[in-house]
Every structure is written in structure tokens, then in C-alpha cells.
Amino acid sequence: MPDLDLRELYLQRLGDSLAVSDHEREAAIEEIDSHLQLAADEMVARGTPRDAAVRQVLERLGTPERLARDITSAHRRPLDLVTAVGVAMRVSVASGFKAIVLAWVGIALLAILLGLAVAGIRNLVGSQFLQADWSPVLDGLVPAAVGAVVAYAVGRSLVAPIAIAARRSRSEVRWPVLVVGVVVAAAIGLTGVEARWSLGTAIAMASLPAWFALGILRPDLVPARRLPGRWFAVAIVVLVVALPALLLAAGGRLESVGSSVVSEAFDPNVAYAVVGRFVDLEHPPIQLADATTSADAWIGPGPITVSRSGTFVNGSASDWTDLRLEVWQGPADELDGEALDPAATAPLVTAPMATDGRRVSGEVELWPSSDSSFYYVAVTGLAAAGERVQLAWPGVEHWQWRGTTLQFFGAIGR
């Protein structure tokens, strides 16, 4: 290998290993190069061939990685670690913001392409595809996808600037940054974002630490491209202006897709036989004082309290035993027909009803299911023959589960 190539290779490896600022790196490389050539010239003047002289000088200097550690240590200051923490926060915020904008722009463009394909999809699979409720999937899939992009982008951007700020080699800072970053990413993935998760999207969101670690360990997995400022500004305009307009248009389009309901003969005593027959549909023994259906949807991870109170208007509490407030699983989809899950065989929760003369009341705490929004609420009691019957008009509670990934795993584990 020619001596010039050997010298340049050494200096290149030295520059790559130096954890100092660009100015300090250039100064250090210039100084080492000057020393190298001066020492080689002296040996050549004494009769040593130049390639051998260069090789001997480099051997005395040691490996470029070792020399880089020595130079970096010489530049190290007491407050470098504090500076490195500030740099880590600044780089995380800057790279995370850029990644969020670009990820959402990508989602907007993808939504536009899918919107253009809606007509074709409808011709292929029919209108049922459009009528399906995709919100539980998209509500969790979108933040999981954006989170993965942000976690990888932040991970790949941290090691080099932190190493320079801390004046330590990249190998020295890589593992501490990895450990701290994985913990932070896990906290964000498990507790930082609320959505209507499915099992797949919850797992995807919980995998943020893996994406961060991939950015740390394999920063070259995705080619690094610097986005010009004007194009980043265009991306922000697309995100702020075009995406809301697209969502508004899509909402109007989906609202125009109607559905028809075919009326069928309905017998409540058959539909809700698993709960118990109704003693009297027109004049039930108990008249409930509160509304049997929530006025609006409630959203959250729970628990929720379901309460009912009323008065015996036909008979008295002594005519029945074991009065109970029961909450059963509602339909898996929208409330369109029966308010009870056809597969239900037992109530989710029950609580005894307290009586005070002709007054009756009770409440029960329910942890809502992550994949259902409706719950059938009944007041039941045992007749003299031991048959459990429904003593009041039933109600339907509407509660849309929404929570963090950790709360979702807790919900499906109950």
C-alpha cells in the first residue's frame, strides 16, 4: 500500500473515532498529520524508505482508536456530562418533531391514495367494506406507526452528538444511551398515549423500545437524508392544511354511505331469556327513577359505576327474593336490534339491591371491555317458584373503552 494511502487511512479512522467538535477534530488531525510527516521526513533523511518510515511512525502512535481516546480525554471537562444531557434533550426534541411531521405527512398521502382507490374497492368487495367501523384499528394503528418512526429517528440521531458533547467515544456512550432510551420509550409506549387499541396495535405501540434500540444499534438501516428547510415547511403546510381537509371530506363521504335495517318480529322474552323473562312488559313491578340509557357515550379505561333506583308500583319487595342489579355483555357491534350479546350465558357483574319499604336501589362497579361499547343492565329477582325474572324495564349503558397500552393489556387480562 502506498504511504499516502496508509497515512490517509489512518487519519480517516482517527477522525471517525474522535468525539470532539468539528473544529477540534480538524485541529487534532492537522497536528497529528504534521507530526507524522515531520517524523517520517527525519527518518527518510537518515536513509529509511518513506513507506517504511510512515509505517514505523504510525506504529509508534498506536491504533487510531486508542489515539482518539487519548485526544478526547485531553479535551474532557468536568461539566461535559451535564452538557451531554442538554444535547440529548435538544436532539431528541428536534429529531422527534421532524419525524412526527414526516410520519403524519406520509399517513396523509397514504390516506389520499386509499381515498382514490375507494371506488375500485367498493366495486370489488361491495359497500360493506366502507360501512365497517375501522376506527378501533386506525385509532391505535396510527399512533403506533408514528411512534415507531419517531423512536427510530430519535435513536439514530443521539449517539454521535452525545459522544461529542460528553467527549467520549461512541462505544462508551452507546450502551448508557440505549438503556436510558429504552426505559423512556417503554414508559411512553405503555403509558404515554391513549387510544382504542386492538391486540395488534397495542403490541405495536409497546414495541417502541425495540425501534429505539434499532435506531441506536443500526442507524444506517435507513439512508440518512437531510430534508431542506423549504421542503420541511411544505410538509408542515400539508399536515396543518391538507390533512384536516382530507379528513373532513372523508367524513362527509362516509356519512353518505347508508345502511338499511330489515325489521323482524321481536319477542323480548325470547331475546333475553338467558337473563330471565319479563314479569310484565307493560306494567313491570318496579318503576325505575333514573334513565335506563346514558344520554351520551362515556369514554375511558374504567372502572365505571352503574346504579339503579326505583319504586315498587305493583306488589312489594316481599313478593320476590334475592333482588339483584345485573350487568350483561352487550352486542359486539353497534346497538342495532338486541341489546344483549347472543353468546352471553352469565352476567359480567352483579350486586344485591337494597330495599327500604317500597324503595329499591343498588349499584355495581364494572371494568369495561376493550372490545365492546354496550352493556345490558337488568333488575332481577327470584319468584316464589325459584325462577329468576326481570322486574323492571332494562337499560343499556354505552361506554367506549379508551386508554393506554398498559391499561389495554390489563383490560384483556381481566
N, C-alpha and C positions, 0 to 999 in steps of 0.2 A: 504494500500500500504506500503511495507517495506520502512524503512527510506533510505536505499541505493538507491532504485529506485526513491524515491522522490527527493533526492539530485541530482542524475544524470540527471533526467528530467529537474530540474531547471537549472543546469549548461549547459545542451544541448541547452535549449531555450535561455539562456544568450549568449552562443557562437554564435548562429544563428543571434542574434539581434545586436551584436557588429559590428560597422562599423569602424574597425581598421585593421591594418596589422595582418598577421598570428602570428608574434612574439608577438605583443602587446596583441592579443587575448589570446594566451596561458598564458602569464604572468598574465593577469587580471583574467582569470578563476582560475589559480592556487592560486592567492591571495585570491579570494572570497571563494574558497573551503577550504583553510587553516583557514580563519576566521570563516567559518561556522562550521567546525569540532571542533575548539577550543572552540567556544561559546557553542556548544552542549555538549562537554565534561564537561565544568564547570557546566552546568545545570544538567547533569547526576550525577555528584559528589554531588549535593545538593539533589538528590533523584528524579529528574524528569525522567520518562521513555524516552529512547532515541528517539523513534519515535515522541513523543510529543515535545521533546527538538528541534529536527531538524525542525519540523513544525513551532514552535514558532520563531526560528531564521530566517527562510525563510520569515515568515510574517513580521518581523521587517525590513528585507532587501527590501521588496516590490516586485512587479512583476519583472520578469527578463527583460522585455522590458523597464520598467522605469529605472531599474538599468543600463541597457546597454546604454540608452540615457545619463545618468549622467556620466558614464565612458567615453563615446565617447566625450562628451562635454569637459571633463577634458583634453583630448588629442588634442583638436582642436587648430589650429594655424592660424594666420592671412592670410597666403598665401595658405591655403588649397584649396580655391575655384579656384585659378589660377592653382594649381597642378591638380585639378579635370578636368579642361578644357583640359589640355595637355593629361591627361589619356584618356579622351573621344575621342580625335582625334586619339591617338595611337591605342586604342582598335577598333575604327571604321575602320581605315585603315587595321589593321591586320585581323580582322574578315571578313571584306568586301572582301579582297583579297582572303582569303581561300574559301569564299563562291562562288566567281566568278569562281575560278578554278574548284571547285567541281561541280558547276552547268553546266559549259561547258563540263566537262568530262561526266556528265550524259547525256547531249544532244548528245555528240559524240557516246556514247554507244547506245542510243536510235536510232540514225541515222543508226548505223550498223545493229541493229535488223530490222529496217524498210527496209534497203537495202537487207537483206537476204530474206525478205518477198515479194520483188518486183515481183519475178517470179510468186508467188502464186496470188498476187493481179492482175497481168496482165491477168492471166488465168480466174480469176473470173469476172473482170469488163472490160477487154479489154485494148487496148493500149491508149485509150483516157485519162485514169487516169494519165498516165505518160506524155502525151502531154500537159496536163493542166498547166497553169502558176501558180505555187504555191508561187512564190516569194512575192506577196503582203501580203499573210498571214504569211509566215515564217519570212519575214523581220521585221515585228512588233511583232510576237509571241515570237521569241527567246529572244529579249531584255526584253520583258515584263516578261517572265518566269525567266530569270536570275535576273532581278531587284527585283522580289518578293522574291526569295531565299536570295538575299543579304540584302534586307530591313529587313526581319525577323531575319536573323542571326545577323545583327548589333544590332537590337533592343534587342534581348535576351541577348546579351553579355555586355550591357552598365551599367545596374543599379548597380550590385554588385561592380565592380571596381571603379565607380564614387563615390559610397557611402563611400567606404574605403578611397579614396583619399580626399574627402571633409570632412571626419569624421562626417558623418551624417547618420541617419538611412535610410534604403532603401525606406521607405514610404515617407521620406522628399524629396528625390531626384527623385523619380519615376515620379511624375507629371511634374516638370520642364523639365526633360529629354524627357518626352513624348511630351510636347508642342513644344520644340525646334526641336526635331527629326522629328515630323510630318511636320513642316514647311519646313525643309530641304528636306525631302523625297518628299513633294509635288512639290518643286521647281525642283528637279531632274526629277521627273516623268513627269512634264508638259513641262519643257524647256531644260532638260539636254541631251536628246537622240533624234537623228533624224532617221527616218525610213519611209518606205511606209506603213502607218497604214491602217488597216480596223477599223470599228467601235468597234468590239470586242477587238482587240489588243490594241487600243487606250484607251479603258476603263480599260483594264487590267494594262496598264502602269500607268494610272492615279491613280490606287488603291494602289500604293506603300506606301502612308501614313497608309493605313489600315493594310498592312503587317508589317510595322514597329511597329505600335501600338499593334498588336497581339504579336510581339516578346517581347515588354515591359510588357504587362499585362499577357500573357500566355507563359512564357519562357519554361515551362515544356510540352508544347503541342507536341513537338518532342523530343524524348530522346536525352540527351546530350552525345555525344561520342567523345572522344579525338582521333584524327587521328594521328597515329605515323608519325614521320618525314619522314621515308623512304617511306611510302605509299603516303604521300603528294608529295614527289619527283616523284614517279611513275605517279601520277595524272598529274603533270606538263608535264612530258615527253609525256604522252598520248595526252594532249592538244596541245603541241607545234609540235609534230611529226605526230601522228596518225590522228588527225582531218584534217589538211591540205591535207594529202594523201588521206583520205576518200573523201573529197570534190573534189579533182582533179579527182579521179576515178569516182565519181558520175557525174561530169560534162561531162566526156567523154562518160559515159553510156547514159546520156540524149541526148547528141548531136547525138548519133547514132539512136535515135528514130525519124524517119522522118514522114512527113505528106504530103499528096497529095492534090492538088488543082484541082478541076474539072472546066474547062473553060466553061463559059456560055456566051451567047450573051449579050452584054453590050451596053446600049444606055445612054450616059451621060445626054441627055435632060430629060430622064425619071428618072434616078437615082437622079438627082439634081434638079428636078422640083420645089421643095419647095424653093430653093434659087432663081431660075429663069432660063429660057432657055438660051442657049449659042447663041449669035447673029451669030457667025461664028466660027465653031470649027477649021477650017484650017487656017483662017486669022482673028483672033479677032481684034477688033478696037484698043485695047490698047496692046502694047508690053511692058511687064514689064522688067525693067532693072536688078532687083535683082533676086536671085534664089527663086523659089517658094517653095522649100523644104529645111529645115535645113540640113546641112551636117552631123551633129551629134546630138545625143539626149542631151537635156539640162535637168538638174536635180535641183530641189529646190522647195521652197514653193511659189515662185512668189512674186510680180506680174511680168509679162513678157510684153515686148513691141513688138508688131507686126507692121511692117512697110512695105509699098509697094510704089514704084515709077515707072513711065514708061512714054511712049510717045504714043500719038495717031498716028497710022500709017494708019488708014483707017477712014476717016471722021474727025471730030473735037469735042471738048468739047461742042460746041453749039448744036450738034445733040442730046444731052442727058441732062437730068436734075437730080438733087439730086444724084450726084455721091457719092458712099459710099464704105468704106472698111468694110467688114463684117467678123466676126469670128464665125463659127458654131461648134457645138459639133461633134467631130469625132466618129469613131466606138468605142464601149465599149471594144473590144478585140484588137487583132493585126490588123494592116493595111493589109487586105487581100481581095481586091475587092473594094467596095465602100469606099470612104473616109469621108462619112457623116453618122451620127447616123440616122438610119431609123425612129426613133421616134422624131427627131428634127422638130420643127414647126416654130422656130424663131431663129435669131442669138443670140449668147451669148452677144456680144458687137458689136457696130458699131461706125464708125467715118466718118465725111464728108471728101471727097477727095478734096484737093485744086488744082486749075488749074492755069497754067501760060503759056498762048499760047497753044501749043500742049503738054506741060508737065503736068503731074498729079502726085500727091503724097498724102500720108496720113499715119497715124499711130494710133494705138489704144492700150490701156492698158488692159490686161486680167489677172484676177486671175484664175489660172488653177484649174481644178477639181482634187480632191484627188483620184478619181477612173477612170481616163481616161488619155491617153497619147497623143492622136492625135486631131488636130483641123484643120478644113477645112476653108481656107482663100479665100475669093472671092472679086472681084471688080465689083460692080453692078451700074446700073443707070436706070432711067426711060425713056422708049421710048416715042415717041410722043403720042401714044395711052394710056399712063399711065401704061404700063406693065413693071415690073421690070425684067431686063435681066442681064446676066453676060457678061462683056465686055473684059475679059482677061482670060488667062489660070489660073485656080485656083491653089492654093498651099496647102501644108499640113505642119503644124508646129508640131514638135514632142517635147513634154515636159513631162518629168516624174516627177510627184509630189513627193517630199520628204521633210519632215520637222519634227518639234517637235509635241508632242501630243497637245499642246495648239494651234499650227498653224493648225493642222488637224481639231480640233473642230471649229476653225474659218473658215476653208475652207468649211466644210459641212454645216455651218450656213449661208453661203452667197448664 
